[in-house]
Amino acid sequence: MREKLIRFMTGRNGADNLSRAVSFIAIALLVIGLFTKAEVSRVLWVFAVLGVAYVYFRIFSRNVYKRQAENRKYLNMTSGIRAYFRGLRERWSQRKDYKFYRCPSCRTLLRVPRGKGKIKLVCRKCGTSFIKKT
């Protein structure tokens, strides 16, 4: 059975970032529809079904180059948002070892080790110095 599925998916696009995003949006619409009025719920349900149909269209499409171009455009549009959340995740994982401060003049993020007491921080970008407790 696995070999049949592999043979069927050969030459097809498969799941990519855009497909995953649309499927998450469709699930969110269905969940929101559970807590709304009947008229609104029907509209959300229709949009969710259309989203799922679009996801399956993208996954089973044989026009791989066009689907890759769409995915690349989506990734370019969301690169700033993804970078912001990636930075949050990295800071969260380093929170026990480092403290993070913003430069008061240029707003650059500075990382300093914890437990050093009061230290003088110098921004690498603009050269502003300020004192903070670590």
N, CA and C of each residue as an Amber inpcrd file, in Angstrom:
protein
   402
   0.8210000  -1.1930000   0.0000000   0.0000000   0.0000000   0.0000000
   0.8690000   1.2610000   0.0000000   1.9500000   1.2110000   0.7810000
   2.8290000   2.3770000   0.8490000   3.4600000   2.6680000  -0.5120000
   3.8500000   1.6120000  -1.2160000   4.4520000   1.8000000  -2.5350000
   3.4620000   2.4130000  -3.5130000   2.1950000   2.0320000  -3.4080000
   1.1700000   2.6060000  -4.2880000   1.0080000   4.0970000  -4.0240000
   1.0220000   4.4730000  -2.7550000   0.9130000   5.8870000  -2.4110000
   2.1310000   6.6640000  -2.9090000   3.3120000   6.0870000  -2.7690000
   4.5330000   6.7460000  -3.2470000   4.4680000   6.9100000  -4.7640000
   4.0260000   5.8680000  -5.4680000   3.9050000   5.9580000  -6.9240000
   2.8670000   6.9990000  -7.3370000   1.7410000   7.0710000  -6.5770000
   0.6960000   8.0410000  -6.8900000   1.1980000   9.4700000  -6.6990000
   1.9860000   9.7220000  -5.6530000   2.4350000  11.0790000  -5.3450000
   3.6540000  11.4990000  -6.1600000   4.2530000  10.6050000  -6.9140000
   5.3970000  10.9560000  -7.7430000   4.9810000  11.9840000  -8.7920000
   5.7040000  13.0860000  -8.8460000   5.4160000  14.1460000  -9.7990000
   4.3570000  15.1190000  -9.3150000   3.9140000  14.9710000  -8.0820000
   2.9150000  15.8740000  -7.5240000   3.5740000  16.7940000  -6.5090000
   2.8850000  17.8690000  -6.1580000   3.4610000  18.9050000  -5.2940000
   3.6390000  18.4320000  -3.8620000   2.6330000  17.8590000  -3.2620000
   2.7030000  17.4650000  -1.8610000   2.4020000  18.6470000  -0.9540000
   2.4860000  18.4070000   0.3470000   2.1810000  19.4570000   1.3290000
   3.3720000  20.3940000   1.4780000   3.0980000  21.6950000   1.4230000
   4.1380000  22.6950000   1.6290000   3.6370000  23.7000000   2.6610000
   4.3860000  24.7610000   2.8770000   4.0470000  25.7370000   3.9220000
   2.7100000  26.4210000   3.6640000   2.4320000  26.7840000   2.4230000
   1.1660000  27.4390000   2.1040000  -0.0100000  26.5000000   2.3540000
   0.1380000  25.2350000   1.9890000  -0.9320000  24.2640000   2.2290000
  -1.1910000  24.1090000   3.7210000  -0.1200000  24.0440000   4.5100000
  -0.2880000  23.9270000   5.9590000  -0.9860000  25.1530000   6.5380000
  -0.6130000  26.3370000   6.0720000  -1.2180000  27.5620000   6.5830000
  -2.7060000  27.6110000   6.2540000  -3.0630000  27.2640000   5.0300000
  -4.4770000  27.2840000   4.6360000  -5.2570000  26.2400000   5.4310000
  -4.6660000  25.0820000   5.6900000  -5.3830000  24.0680000   6.4700000
  -5.5720000  24.5210000   7.9120000  -4.5950000  25.1980000   8.5050000
  -4.7620000  25.7260000   9.8680000  -5.8590000  26.7910000   9.9020000
  -5.9060000  27.6320000   8.8700000  -6.9590000  28.6500000   8.7980000
  -8.3240000  27.9870000   8.6700000  -8.4260000  26.9280000   7.8750000
  -9.7020000  26.2200000   7.7110000 -10.1410000  25.6100000   9.0390000
  -9.2090000  25.0280000   9.7790000  -9.5560000  24.4650000  11.0860000
 -10.0010000  25.5640000  12.0430000  -9.3090000  26.7010000  12.0210000
  -9.6870000  27.8240000  12.8800000 -11.0860000  28.3230000  12.5340000
 -11.4070000  28.3820000  11.2470000 -12.7520000  28.8100000  10.8460000
 -13.8090000  27.8390000  11.3460000 -13.5190000  26.5510000  11.2970000
 -14.4750000  25.5710000  11.8040000 -14.6770000  25.7100000  13.3070000
 -13.5950000  25.9330000  14.0450000 -13.7060000  26.0900000  15.4980000
 -14.4670000  27.3700000  15.8450000 -14.1780000  28.4520000  15.1440000
 -14.8990000  29.7060000  15.3790000 -16.3720000  29.5260000  15.0410000
 -16.6560000  28.7640000  13.9950000 -18.0310000  28.5120000  13.5980000
 -18.8330000  27.7620000  14.6490000 -18.1620000  26.9970000  15.5010000
 -18.8680000  26.2890000  16.5650000 -19.4690000  27.2410000  17.5920000
 -18.8700000  28.4230000  17.7520000 -19.2920000  29.3490000  18.7970000
 -20.0340000  30.5760000  18.2680000 -20.4760000  30.5360000  17.0350000
 -21.1700000  31.6910000  16.4570000 -22.6030000  31.3130000  16.0930000
 -23.3480000  32.3040000  15.6330000 -24.7400000  32.0890000  15.2090000
 -24.7830000  31.1920000  13.9790000 -25.9440000  30.6600000  13.7010000
 -26.0980000  29.6980000  12.6110000 -25.7420000  30.2940000  11.2580000
 -26.1710000  31.5510000  10.9880000 -25.9080000  32.1560000   9.6800000
 -24.4080000  32.3500000   9.4680000 -23.7440000  32.8690000  10.4890000
 -22.2940000  33.0940000  10.3980000 -21.5710000  31.7610000  10.3280000
 -22.0560000  30.7940000  11.0860000 -21.4380000  29.4730000  11.0980000
 -21.4700000  28.8220000   9.7180000 -22.5690000  28.9850000   9.0040000
 -22.6710000  28.4140000   7.6450000 -21.6510000  29.0500000   6.7030000
 -21.5110000  30.3670000   6.7970000 -20.5440000  31.0660000   5.9290000
 -19.1260000  30.6110000   6.2500000 -18.7990000  30.5190000   7.5450000
 -17.4660000  30.0630000   7.9340000 -17.2280000  28.6270000   7.4800000
 -18.2720000  27.7970000   7.5800000 -18.1430000  26.4110000   7.1380000
 -17.8540000  26.3330000   5.6440000 -18.5290000  27.1650000   4.8600000
 -18.2900000  27.1830000   3.4080000 -16.8470000  27.5910000   3.1100000
 -16.3600000  28.6430000   3.7910000 -14.9760000  29.0660000   3.5740000
 -13.9890000  27.9850000   4.0060000 -14.2960000  27.2850000   5.0850000
 -13.4130000  26.2120000   5.5480000 -13.3650000  25.0720000   4.5330000
 -14.5200000  24.7110000   3.9840000 -14.5560000  23.6370000   2.9810000
 -13.8070000  24.0690000   1.7190000 -13.9850000  25.3120000   1.3160000
 -13.2330000  25.8110000   0.1510000 -11.7320000  25.7970000   0.4290000
 -11.3340000  26.1350000   1.6460000  -9.9180000  26.0970000   2.0150000
  -9.3660000  24.6890000   1.9590000 -10.1210000  23.7170000   2.4670000
  -9.6690000  22.3260000   2.4240000  -9.5820000  21.8380000   0.9870000
 -10.5460000  22.2290000   0.1500000 -10.5010000  21.8390000  -1.2630000
  -9.2620000  22.4310000  -1.9370000  -8.9350000  23.6830000  -1.6060000
  -7.7420000  24.3150000  -2.1760000  -6.4760000  23.6000000  -1.7120000
  -6.4530000  23.1770000  -0.4430000  -5.2910000  22.4430000   0.0790000
  -5.0960000  21.1460000  -0.6980000  -6.1810000  20.3860000  -0.8970000
  -6.0540000  19.1310000  -1.6500000  -5.6770000  19.3820000  -3.1070000
  -6.2010000  20.4630000  -3.6840000  -5.8010000  20.8200000  -5.0480000
  -4.3000000  21.0550000  -5.1160000  -3.7470000  21.8060000  -4.1290000
  -2.3170000  22.0970000  -4.1140000  -1.4940000  20.8300000  -3.8930000
  -1.9460000  19.9680000  -2.9940000  -1.1870000  18.7550000  -2.6780000
  -1.1220000  17.8200000  -3.8750000  -2.2270000  17.6460000  -4.5820000
  -2.2720000  16.6830000  -5.6840000  -1.9570000  17.2920000  -7.0450000
  -1.5920000  18.5600000  -7.0940000  -1.3160000  19.2260000  -8.3570000
  -0.0430000  18.6790000  -8.9920000  -0.0800000  18.5140000 -10.2980000
   1.1150000  18.0820000 -11.0330000   1.9130000  19.2660000 -11.5730000
   1.3620000  20.4620000 -11.4850000   2.0660000  21.6650000 -11.9220000
   2.9450000  22.1500000 -10.7610000   4.0380000  21.4340000 -10.5570000
   4.8910000  21.6500000  -9.3930000   5.5260000  23.0360000  -9.4340000
   5.9460000  23.4870000 -10.5870000   6.6370000  24.7790000 -10.6730000
   5.7190000  25.9370000 -10.2740000   4.4720000  25.8830000 -10.6960000
   3.5330000  26.9400000 -10.3330000   3.2320000  26.9070000  -8.8330000
   3.0640000  25.7050000  -8.2620000   2.8110000  25.5890000  -6.8270000
   4.0320000  26.0420000  -6.0200000   5.2360000  25.7550000  -6.5090000
   6.4410000  26.2260000  -5.8190000   6.5400000  27.7450000  -5.8680000
   6.1520000  28.3390000  -6.9980000   6.1640000  29.7970000  -7.1080000
   5.1620000  30.4210000  -6.1390000   3.9850000  29.8120000  -6.0130000
   2.9960000  30.3100000  -5.0530000   3.5290000  30.2000000  -3.6250000
   4.1560000  29.0710000  -3.3080000   4.7040000  28.8720000  -1.9660000
   5.8340000  29.8610000  -1.6900000   6.6760000  30.1030000  -2.6900000
   7.7800000  31.0560000  -2.5300000   7.2420000  32.4630000  -2.2750000
   6.1830000  32.8400000  -2.9850000   5.5680000  34.1560000  -2.7910000
   4.9830000  34.2640000  -1.3780000   4.3300000  33.1950000  -0.9220000
   3.7930000  33.1740000   0.4410000   4.9100000  33.3080000   1.4720000
   6.0040000  32.5770000   1.2820000   7.1260000  32.6440000   2.2230000
   7.7580000  34.0320000   2.2390000   7.8580000  34.6760000   1.0720000
   8.3990000  36.0380000   1.0240000   7.4820000  37.0250000   1.7440000
   6.1690000  36.8470000   1.5940000   5.2190000  37.7560000   2.2370000
   5.2310000  37.5990000   3.7560000   5.4650000  36.4050000   4.2500000
   5.3960000  36.1500000   5.6880000   6.7630000  36.0600000   6.3520000
   7.8150000  36.4310000   5.6480000   9.1570000  36.2630000   6.2170000
   9.3700000  37.1190000   7.4620000   8.8490000  38.3380000   7.4790000
   9.0110000  39.1990000   8.6460000   8.3010000  38.6450000   9.8730000
   7.0930000  38.1420000   9.6860000   6.3270000  37.5750000  10.7940000
   7.0160000  36.3230000  11.3190000   7.4650000  35.4590000  10.4130000
   8.1360000  34.2360000  10.8370000   9.4410000  34.5420000  11.5600000
  10.1860000  35.5520000  11.0980000  11.4340000  35.9380000  11.7630000
  11.1700000  36.4820000  13.1640000  10.0970000  37.2390000  13.3220000
   9.7460000  37.7710000  14.6400000   9.4740000  36.6340000  15.6250000
   8.6590000  35.6650000  15.2250000   8.3380000  34.5620000  16.1180000
   9.5240000  33.6330000  16.3360000  10.3950000  33.4960000  15.3420000
  11.6170000  32.7080000  15.5300000  12.5050000  33.3680000  16.5750000
  12.6040000  34.7120000  16.5430000  13.3730000  35.4480000  17.5380000
  12.7850000  35.2960000  18.9310000  11.4520000  35.3410000  19.0360000
  10.8030000  35.1180000  20.3280000  11.1200000  33.7350000  20.8760000
  11.0770000  32.7300000  20.0050000  11.3630000  31.3590000  20.4310000
  12.8080000  31.2260000  20.8930000  13.7430000  31.8570000  20.1700000
  15.1500000  31.7930000  20.5690000  15.3790000  32.5030000  21.8990000
  14.7800000  33.6650000  22.0810000  14.9320000  34.3810000  23.3560000
  14.3250000  33.5880000  24.5000000  13.1900000  32.9360000  24.2490000
  12.5540000  32.1450000  25.2880000  13.4470000  30.9770000  25.6970000
  14.1000000  30.3450000  24.7290000  14.9630000  29.2120000  25.0580000
  16.2430000  29.6570000  25.7680000  16.6620000  30.9170000  25.6070000
  17.8880000  31.4210000  26.2350000  17.6130000  32.2440000  27.4920000
  16.3650000  32.2820000  27.9460000  15.9940000  33.1790000  29.0390000
  16.6780000  32.8550000  30.3520000  17.1180000  31.6220000  30.5940000
  17.7670000  31.2630000  31.8530000  19.2130000  31.7100000  31.8980000
  19.8490000  31.8410000  30.7610000  21.2680000  32.1850000  30.7120000
  21.5260000  33.6460000  30.3610000  20.5960000  34.3020000  29.6930000
  20.8190000  35.6660000  29.2090000  19.6280000  36.5580000  29.5200000
  19.9050000  37.8550000  29.6060000  18.8600000  38.8820000  29.6720000
  18.9330000  39.6780000  28.3770000  17.8000000  40.1580000  27.9440000
  17.7330000  40.9010000  26.6970000  17.2610000  42.3200000  26.9850000
  17.9870000  43.2790000  26.4270000  17.6520000  44.6920000  26.5750000
  17.6300000  45.3390000  25.2030000  16.8500000  46.3950000  25.0960000
  16.8220000  47.1890000  23.8660000  17.6120000  48.4580000  24.0960000
  18.3660000  48.8680000  23.0910000  19.1110000  50.1230000  23.1510000
  18.0950000  51.2690000  23.1900000  18.2770000  52.2350000  24.0970000
  17.2990000  53.3140000  24.1860000  17.2710000  54.2330000  22.9670000
  18.3380000  54.2810000  22.1950000  18.3430000  55.2050000  21.0630000
  17.9730000  54.5320000  19.7400000  18.5130000  53.3490000  19.4710000
  18.2440000  52.7270000  18.1580000  17.3630000  51.4870000  18.2460000
  16.9810000  51.0680000  19.4460000  16.0840000  49.9350000  19.6740000
  16.6570000  48.5920000  19.2480000  17.9850000  48.4870000  19.1240000
  18.6250000  47.2180000  18.8000000  18.5530000  46.3000000  20.0140000
  18.3220000  45.0230000  19.7950000  18.2320000  44.0610000  20.8730000
  19.6350000  43.6280000  21.2940000  19.9220000  43.7380000  22.5900000
  21.2200000  43.3610000  23.1300000  21.0400000  42.1830000  24.0750000
  21.9590000  41.2270000  24.0220000  21.9090000  40.0470000  24.8730000
  23.1000000  40.0770000  25.8200000  22.8260000  39.9700000  27.1260000
  23.8990000  39.9850000  28.1260000  23.7120000  38.7890000  29.0540000
  24.8150000  38.2340000  29.5840000  24.6930000  37.0850000  30.4880000
  24.0520000  37.4790000  31.8140000  23.3010000  36.5710000  32.3810000
  22.6460000  36.8140000  33.6710000  23.6500000  36.6980000  34.8160000
  23.3200000  37.3640000  35.9140000  24.0740000  37.2070000  37.1440000
  25.3770000  37.9760000  37.2110000  25.5680000  39.0020000  36.4350000
  26.8130000  39.7860000  36.4520000  26.6660000  41.0730000  37.2500000
  25.5010000  41.3190000  37.8600000  25.2760000  42.5540000  38.6030000
  24.9960000  43.7090000  37.6630000  25.2980000  44.9270000  38.1240000
  25.1080000  46.1100000  37.2730000  26.2970000  46.2120000  36.3270000
  25.9990000  46.2920000  35.0400000  27.0650000  46.4140000  34.0520000
  26.7210000  47.5340000  33.0800000  27.7540000  48.0320000  32.4430000
  27.5980000  49.0770000  31.4380000  27.4750000  48.3860000  30.0840000
  26.3580000  48.6290000  29.4100000  26.1310000  48.0540000  28.0910000
  26.4410000  49.0980000  27.0330000  27.1100000  48.6700000  25.9740000
  27.4160000  49.5480000  24.8530000  26.7900000  48.9260000  23.6080000
  25.9380000  49.6890000  22.9590000  25.2720000  49.2130000  21.7450000
  26.3030000  49.1060000  20.6230000  26.3160000  47.9680000  19.9550000
  27.2680000  47.7620000  18.8550000  26.8860000  48.5400000  17.6060000
  25.6130000  48.8740000  17.5020000  25.1540000  49.5480000  16.2930000
  25.3850000  51.0570000  16.3450000  24.9890000  51.6870000  17.4700000
  25.0700000  53.1450000  17.5220000  26.0860000  53.6620000  18.5430000
  26.6060000  52.7860000  19.4150000  27.6240000  53.1990000  20.3770000
  27.0890000  53.8070000  21.6580000  25.7800000  53.8490000  21.8330000
  25.1900000  54.3920000  23.0570000  25.5050000  53.4640000  24.2220000
  25.8680000  54.0490000  25.3700000  26.1360000  53.2210000  26.5430000
  25.1030000  53.5400000  27.6200000  24.7150000  52.5030000  28.3640000
  23.7440000  52.6480000  29.4400000  24.0000000  51.5340000  30.4450000
  23.5330000  51.7300000  31.6640000  23.7760000  50.7660000  32.7540000
  22.4870000  50.0230000  33.0490000  22.6220000  48.6990000  33.1570000
  21.4770000  47.8280000  33.4680000  21.9210000  46.7490000  34.4530000
  20.9650000  46.2190000  35.1970000  21.2240000  45.1340000  36.1320000
  20.9470000  43.8090000  35.4210000  21.8710000  42.8760000  35.5210000
  21.6690000  41.5700000  34.8900000  21.2730000  40.5800000  35.9430000
